[in-house]
Amino acid sequence: MYQGSKVQRGPLPVATRGESPISIIGAGIAGAWQALLFAQAGHAVTLHERSDEAMMLSSSHWAGGMLAPWCESEVSEPIISRLGLRALDLWRRELPDTPFNGSLVVAHSRERNDFERFARLTSGHRRLDARALAELEPVLEGRFRDGLFFAGEGHVEPRRVLPKLHERIIAAGGTIKFNSEAGPDDIEGVVIDCRGLCARDTQPELRGVKGEMILIETDEVELARPVRLIHPRWPLYVIPRQDSLFMLGATSIEAEDTGVSVRSALELLSAAYAVHPAFAEARIVEFGSGLRPAFPDNLPRISIDKEKIAVNGLYRHGFLIAPALAELTLAFVERGQIDNEVMRCG
Ligand SMILES: Cc1cc2nc3c(=O)[nH]c(=O)nc-3n(C[C@H](O)[C@H](O)[C@H](O)COP(=O)(O)OP(=O)(O)OC[C@H]3O[C@@H](n4cnc5c(N)ncnc54)[C@H](O)[C@@H]3O)c2cc1C
């Protein structure tokens, strides 16, 4: 369990180990981690997903996949750091090949004040001068005066890691039903609703926060880790993917359409160009956007109503915190433990 979390005994456990089948709806990052930990704990798990294996209907498909609790603490509540730090251990345990080679934060001179502010508001970083920066990422030589290195952070590639998690669920004895649309009231027994934004029928406060991204391809630039560029409006970043691909992300817009605006595209592409001008020659592979499921306080929530449990509101931290939320749900179902910061009962 968490060090320092506010945990107390709750009501009677709704199920004891292996006795009751568990149905999970939604195979995005929240549902996948729930299914994995429950299956590994010996429960009979069925995971329902309305889309096919490509998971194009999930918010998770569009994500950056950064596991960055220290960087995110600039703008998020302490609970995100608590869950995120615990989740890093779970990522390491379940997928030991997850790259944990840190992330870099850089800024151009006009964003100097915002850079210093970012340094003040975050921890877990080391300041690198231009030479140390170039040793870490040779392609950045001569580009920035200094940078912040968050050595403990990691990143995953969502479109590769979701199938890996799905494979592990099956290996642990779970069943996944793709093209299977279900609602929490359609299924008997313990149901864990991880439908993201589609859960608005039972959680009307949910809203979608649009995040736009661009995928580009080039052999001219090599990066080993995500690079964040301080930007007056959004934390823009460039994340290296396999096969010479880079993801540029992400805007954060209070809108629920899934288009990509010219303005956002210009800003994302400019960020890449600012990190390295060789990105100007890159090929644009994809424009896209996803809707982050968020509650009004932008905090995650595990809502418990007898055997119906809903895990939602992962907002911009789904990859970072989903493993820790799954661990909390399992502790509730097996032992009746309540985490006061995240759970709402009744
Ligand atoms: C551009 C962008 C960048 C991001 N970058 C990061 C990042 O770097 N790090 C990070 O931690 N987070 C990031 N996020 C946030 C993260 O993607 C979300 O928090 C996360 O995807 C939410 O996961 P979820 O499983 O709750 O929802 P979803 O991924 O949307 O999954 C819900 C699933 O439920 C399925 N479903 C819905 N209704 C039904 C039904 N009735 N029956 C069956 N299935 C159903 C859907 O098809 C979907 O697959 C980013 C998001 C965006 C958009």
The ligand as an SDF file (V2000), in Angstrom:
LIG
                    3D

 53 58  0  0  0  0  0  0  0  0999 V2000
   -3.0910   14.2770  -26.8120 C   0  0  0  0  0  0  0  0  0  0  0  0
   -3.0830   13.6200  -25.4520 C   0  0  0  0  0  0  0  0  0  0  0  0
   -1.8800   13.4360  -24.7910 C   0  0  0  0  0  0  0  0  0  0  0  0
   -1.8530   12.8120  -23.5440 C   0  0  0  0  0  0  0  0  0  0  0  0
   -0.6460   12.5850  -22.9600 N   0  0  0  0  0  0  0  0  0  0  0  0
   -0.5920   11.9220  -21.7690 C   0  0  0  0  0  0  0  0  0  0  0  0
    0.6630   11.6230  -21.1690 C   0  0  0  0  0  0  0  0  0  0  0  0
    1.7200   11.9270  -21.7330 O   0  0  0  0  0  0  0  0  0  0  0  0
    0.6670   10.9620  -19.9760 N   0  0  0  0  0  0  0  0  0  0  0  0
   -0.5000   10.5840  -19.3430 C   0  0  0  0  0  0  0  0  0  0  0  0
   -0.4300   10.0070  -18.2680 O   0  0  0  0  0  0  0  0  0  0  0  0
   -1.7060   10.8680  -19.9100 N   0  0  0  0  0  0  0  0  0  0  0  0
   -1.7740   11.5210  -21.0900 C   0  0  0  0  0  0  0  0  0  0  0  0
   -2.9940   11.8080  -21.6640 N   0  0  0  0  0  0  0  0  0  0  0  0
   -4.2190   11.5010  -20.9120 C   0  0  0  0  0  0  0  0  0  0  0  0
   -4.6530   10.0590  -21.0880 C   0  0  0  0  0  0  0  0  0  0  0  0
   -4.6680    9.7360  -22.4470 O   0  0  0  0  0  0  0  0  0  0  0  0
   -6.0460    9.8640  -20.4840 C   0  0  0  0  0  0  0  0  0  0  0  0
   -6.0280   10.2300  -19.1300 O   0  0  0  0  0  0  0  0  0  0  0  0
   -6.4410    8.3850  -20.5850 C   0  0  0  0  0  0  0  0  0  0  0  0
   -6.3590    7.9440  -21.8980 O   0  0  0  0  0  0  0  0  0  0  0  0
   -7.8410    8.1270  -20.0480 C   0  0  0  0  0  0  0  0  0  0  0  0
   -7.9660    6.7260  -20.0710 O   0  0  0  0  0  0  0  0  0  0  0  0
   -9.3400    5.9810  -19.8320 P   0  0  0  0  0  0  0  0  0  0  0  0
   -9.0200    4.5260  -19.8940 O   0  0  0  0  0  0  0  0  0  0  0  0
  -10.0180    6.5280  -18.6400 O   0  0  0  0  0  0  0  0  0  0  0  0
  -10.2570    6.4010  -21.0830 O   0  0  0  0  0  0  0  0  0  0  0  0
  -10.1670    5.8930  -22.5900 P   0  0  0  0  0  0  0  0  0  0  0  0
   -8.7660    5.7280  -23.0280 O   0  0  0  0  0  0  0  0  0  0  0  0
  -11.0250    6.7930  -23.4040 O   0  0  0  0  0  0  0  0  0  0  0  0
  -10.7930    4.4410  -22.5350 O   0  0  0  0  0  0  0  0  0  0  0  0
  -12.1870    4.2340  -22.3900 C   0  0  0  0  0  0  0  0  0  0  0  0
  -12.5210    3.0100  -23.2250 C   0  0  0  0  0  0  0  0  0  0  0  0
  -13.8660    2.6330  -22.9680 O   0  0  0  0  0  0  0  0  0  0  0  0
  -14.4240    2.1630  -24.1740 C   0  0  0  0  0  0  0  0  0  0  0  0
  -15.8840    2.2250  -24.0490 N   0  0  0  0  0  0  0  0  0  0  0  0
  -16.6530    3.3420  -23.9320 C   0  0  0  0  0  0  0  0  0  0  0  0
  -17.9430    2.9780  -23.8000 N   0  0  0  0  0  0  0  0  0  0  0  0
  -17.9870    1.6230  -23.8350 C   0  0  0  0  0  0  0  0  0  0  0  0
  -19.0310    0.6740  -23.7210 C   0  0  0  0  0  0  0  0  0  0  0  0
  -20.3090    1.0530  -23.5290 N   0  0  0  0  0  0  0  0  0  0  0  0
  -18.7270   -0.6450  -23.8000 N   0  0  0  0  0  0  0  0  0  0  0  0
  -17.4330   -1.0490  -23.9820 C   0  0  0  0  0  0  0  0  0  0  0  0
  -16.4040   -0.1840  -24.0900 N   0  0  0  0  0  0  0  0  0  0  0  0
  -16.6720    1.1380  -24.0010 C   0  0  0  0  0  0  0  0  0  0  0  0
  -13.8710    3.1340  -25.2090 C   0  0  0  0  0  0  0  0  0  0  0  0
  -13.9560    2.5970  -26.5240 O   0  0  0  0  0  0  0  0  0  0  0  0
  -12.4390    3.2930  -24.7170 C   0  0  0  0  0  0  0  0  0  0  0  0
  -11.5750    2.3620  -25.3280 O   0  0  0  0  0  0  0  0  0  0  0  0
   -3.0560   12.4110  -22.9210 C   0  0  0  0  0  0  0  0  0  0  0  0
   -4.2760   12.5790  -23.5910 C   0  0  0  0  0  0  0  0  0  0  0  0
   -4.2900   13.1830  -24.8450 C   0  0  0  0  0  0  0  0  0  0  0  0
   -5.6070   13.3310  -25.5640 C   0  0  0  0  0  0  0  0  0  0  0  0
  1  2  1  0
  2  3  1  0
  2 52  2  0
  3  4  2  0
  4  5  1  0
  4 50  1  0
  5  6  2  0
  6  7  1  0
  6 13  1  0
  7  8  2  0
  7  9  1  0
  9 10  1  0
 10 11  2  0
 10 12  1  0
 12 13  2  0
 13 14  1  0
 14 15  1  0
 14 50  1  0
 15 16  1  0
 16 17  1  0
 16 18  1  0
 18 19  1  0
 18 20  1  0
 20 21  1  0
 20 22  1  0
 22 23  1  0
 23 24  1  0
 24 25  2  0
 24 26  1  0
 24 27  1  0
 27 28  1  0
 28 29  2  0
 28 30  1  0
 28 31  1  0
 31 32  1  0
 32 33  1  0
 33 34  1  0
 33 48  1  0
 34 35  1  0
 35 36  1  0
 35 46  1  0
 36 37  1  0
 36 45  1  0
 37 38  2  0
 38 39  1  0
 39 40  1  0
 39 45  2  0
 40 41  1  0
 40 42  2  0
 42 43  1  0
 43 44  2  0
 44 45  1  0
 46 47  1  0
 46 48  1  0
 48 49  1  0
 50 51  2  0
 51 52  1  0
 52 53  1  0
M  END
$$$$
